[in-house]
Every structure is written in structure tokens, then in C-alpha cells.
Amino acid sequence: MENNTDFKINYMNEFKSLFSHVEKMRNRYLNILSAHKIFDTISILSAPNIVGKEKAGENMKLFNDYKYFFITTKESCSFYVLIEIAKFFDNSLSSLTLNKIINFTESNLKKLSKNDFQIYHKNRGILPELFDKYQEFSRLDLENLKNNIKSKDKIINKLKKYRDQYLAHDDIKKIKVKISIGEVKQLMEIIEDFIELFYLRLDFSSNSYKDYVEEPEREIKSLIKILKENEKARLQKISKLYLQN
């Protein structure tokens, strides 16, 4: 466990401070979700077993016609997702990580009580019947999070090795590391569980991730449709000019 004294921030209010950091982590995670969905959508649209052989062939032709955009975009999204997820599970004393926030919270539970919550949110006008349902942080909350992270140690270590050898550096001698999409999603679920718990305990709220999953897919498909229509119009124009001549 990290030494909490390394969390070098002077906090006047634990609720405000923690929530500020969790908000930053949430924003990072939303970008991960978007990048992951862009990567996933491009992959699916070129998979014959998912969209069919004909449709996959059409999409692959388009991706090859605009290869400098689509290949770069897909690879960039893949790298971004892996690098950003690894940051959440890093051991650096100067980084904003899951364990750092969990450890700090654990050390300050007495200042994160239900009464402290009420004082901090006194101007929100939370209805008494809703406030009665509020539950403060418990050690069990934090233990469950730590155990969930611990249970994925093998995946986390693989991700860090992959990041260090292939993404952060280009090591000449590399240890072969394979990390699956399923394993990446397991780590994303842990991050999401962390964010939801802290939003519930610090802000008595939850998050919607719908737009960050649906919109990137919609935008990629819309872009592909526009490119196909433009290509069709271009070929029709060429054909018309040829027939005129």
C-alpha cells in the first residue's frame, strides 16, 4: 500500500477535494470509452462474420481508399485506450490513480461521514426523504474495490508490460505480451465501478455513459455513409463525362 503522505495536497474539505479528482478521472474515462468505441466500430465494420462478407468488403475498400485516416485513427484509438487505462492502475506516487484515491479515502473516513456530506451539500436542498437513503463511505466499500483491483493483477501487469515495451518505448528486446479486448473491458469495468461508487458517496449521483458509447459509433457510421455517397457521386460524374465524350 502506498504511503498516503505522498498525496501532497492540502485539503480544506475532503468532499470537495476528492470529488474534484474523481471528476478528472471520470473525464479521462469518458475519453477512453469514446476511443474504445471508435476502435470497436471500425473493427466490427470490417468483420465478415459480423456485418456479412459483402458489407465488410465494401467497408474494407473504403478503409483502404482512405487508409491514412482510418488505419491511423484505429491504431491511435487502440494506443490511447491502453495507455490511459494503464494510468489508472499505475504505482507512481505523483500520479492520480485508483489506489491513491482509495487509500486517501480510507485514511479520512472520519471526515467523510453522513453529517459531513450534509454540511458540504447544505445548499443543494436535498429532500429529507432522499437524504435518509444516503449511505456514507464504509471500509467494506473500499475493501471491495481493492479486492477487485487485486483480482486483476495479472491483467494489469500484462498491460503495464505491453505499455512499457510497445507504447511508451520501443524496446529492442521485447517480451511477448498478449492482452485481449475482453481483458481490457474487465479493467474498464473496475474503473467504472470506482467512479460510480465515488459519485454516489461524494455527490449522491450517478453517471450516464450512453452518449460516449452511442455517439462515436453513430459518427463513424455517418462518416462512412457520406464517403460512400461521395464516391458514388464521383463515379457517376466520371461515367457521365465519359458518355458525353
N, C-alpha and C positions, 0 to 999 in steps of 0.2 A: 504493500500500500504506500502511496506517495505521502510525503510529509506535507501536511496542509499549510505549513508556514510558508511554503513556496508559492502559494496562491497570493501573490503580493499586490493586493488591492485593499484599500481601507474602506470598509463598508459602513455607511451610516445606517442603512436599512437592508437587512438580509433579503427581504422580499423583492425590493426594487433591484438590488444588485444581481441576485440570482436570475430574476426574470429577464433582465437586460441581456445577460449572457445566453440564456436559453433561447431568447428571441433570435439572437445572432446564429445560434446553432440550427434553429428551425429554418431560417432563411437559407442557410447553406444546404440543408436537407432538401428544401423545395427545389433548389437548382439541380441537385443530384437527381431528384425524381424526373425533372424535365429532360435532363440529358439522357437518363436511362431510357425514357420513353421514346426519344428520338432515335437512339441506337436500336431499340427493340422494334420500332415501327419499320425502319429501313431493312432490318434483318428479316422480319416477317414478310414484307412485300416482295422479297426475292426468294422466298422459300416455296418450292413447288408443292410440297406436302401440306402447306397451309392455304395458300391462295390459288393453287392449281398451276399446272405446267404452263398453260398459255399466258395467264396473267403474270406469272413470275418471269417468263421470258420477255414480255413487254417491258416490265419494270427494270429488268437487268439491262436491256438495251438502252433504256433511258439513263440508268445509272452510269453506264459506260460512256454514253454521249456527253454526260456532264460529270465525268469521273473525278475531275479535280475538286469539284464541290462535294459530291456525295461520299466519295471514299474518305476525303479529309474530314468531313462532318462526322461520319460514322466512327472513324478512328479517334477523333478528338473527343467525342462524347464518351467513348469507352475509357480512354485515359482519364478524363475528368472525373468520371464516376469512381474509378478505382482509387485515384489519388485523394479525392475528397472524403470518401468513406474511411480510408486509412487514417486520415487526420483525427477522426472521432475516437479512434482506438489507440492513438499514439501514446507513448510514455514520456514525452518531453515535458519537463517541468514548466516550461514557458508557454505551452500550448493550451488551447481551450478544448478539453477532451471530456468524454463521458465520465471517466473515473475521477477526474479532478473535481467536476461539479458534484458528483455523488459523495465524494469524501468531504468536501467542504460543507455540504448539506448535513451530512451525518454529524459533523463536529459542531453544528449550530442549530440542532433540532430544538433546543430550548427557546431559541429566538424565532422559531417558525411555527409557533403554536396557533391554535384556532383564534385565540384572543389577539395575537399579533396580526393575523390575517385580517380580522375585523377592523383593527386600528388602521392598518395600511390602506384598506379599501373603504374607509368610512365615508368617502364622498361618492361612492358608486351607487348607493341606495339599493343595496341587495335586500330583497324581501326577506323578512324574518323566517318564513317557512322554507325558503331556499337556503338561507344561511344555516339552518338547522341540519341540512343534509351535507354540509361541507365537512370534509374529513382532512385533518392535518397530516403532515408527513409522519410516517412511522418508520421504525428501524426495519420492519418487515418489508416495507416498500423498497427501501434501498438495498436490503439483502437480496431481494428477488432480482433487482436489476443487476447487481454484481454477479449473482449466480448465473443469470442469463448470458452475461458477457463472458464469464469464465467458461461456460459450456461451449463457447465458440472459439476458444483459444487456438485450436488447430487451424481453423479457417483464418482467423486474424493473423496468425503467424505466417501463413501462406501468402496472404495479401501483402503483408509488410515486406516479405522477401521478394515478391514479384515487383512491388513498387520500387524497392531499393535497387534491384538489378536491371529492370527494364524501363522504368518510368523516370525515376529521379536521376538514375545513372545509366550508362550503357556499359555494364561490366564486360570485360573481355572474356573472363571465365564465369559463366553463369551456371547456377544450379537450376535444373529444370523444375519449373513450378507450374502447376495447373490449378486454376481456380474457376469453378463453374458459375454460370449465371444463377443457378439455384443457391449456391453458397453466398454469392453477393447479395441476393434477396434476403437471405437469413440475417445478414448484418444490417440491412436496411430496416428490417422488422424490429430489430433491437433499438436502433436509433429512433424509430417512430414511437415505440413503446416508451422510451425515455422522454421524448418530447411531450407525449400525451400525459404522462404522469406529472411532469413538472408544470405543465399548463393547468392541469386540474388542481394541483395543490397550491400553486402560486397565484393563479389568476381565476380559478374556478371556471375554466372554459375549456373548449376542445377545438380541434382544427379540422378543416376540410381540405383534403388533398386532391379533390376531384379535378379542378382546373389544371393542376400541374401534371395530371395523367392524361386527361382527355384533350386539352388544347394542343400540346405538342404533336400528338397523333393527328389531330384534325388539320393542323397547319402543314405538316409534311405531306399528307394526302392531298390537300388543296394545292400545294405547290406542284406536286407530281401531275395532277389533273391539268393545271394551267400549262405546264411544259409540254404535255402530250397534245393539248389542243393547239398550242402554238406550232408544234412540229407538224401536226396535221394540216394546219392552215398554210404553213411554209411549203409543204409538198404539193398542196393543191395549187398554190400560186405558180410554182415551178412548172407543174403539169399544164396549167392554163397557158403560160407563156410559150411552152414548147409546142402546144397545139396551134397557137396563133401563128407561129413561125413555120 
